[in-house]
Amino acid sequence: MLHNYSTASDAWDARTFKVTDIVVTGHSHPSFFIVTRRSKASVWAMELGNMVVSHDGYGQNGYVVPNLAERGREVMGRIGKGGYVRLDGETAHVWSGRPVNFYTD
């Protein structure tokens, strides 16, 4: 279930990390996770696969969305001030629901 936030600042509020929220990390190579558990200071999330929805014809640049059917390992991260969580060594925030840009160097 995706949440509809009234303002961008609501999406960055740490209280919005709810079970079933999808979060995204990374810039050039985004990774998606689905929140499976939550405590006051931590989030547990299961890694999801990526599904390419468009690319440059060579697969080097384009847009991806989460693939809910492809699940991986579960990771835990601490919630930081400012409404983000560190998952798998990268900063994660609640996914906006729009395709995310990827590119290769």
Secondary structure, DSSP 8 states (H G I E B T S, - for coil): -----SSHHHHHSGGG--TT-EEEE-SSS-EEEEEEEE-SSEEEEEEEEEEEEEE-SSSSEEEEEEEEEEEEEEEEEEEETTTEEEETTEEEEE--SS-EEEE--
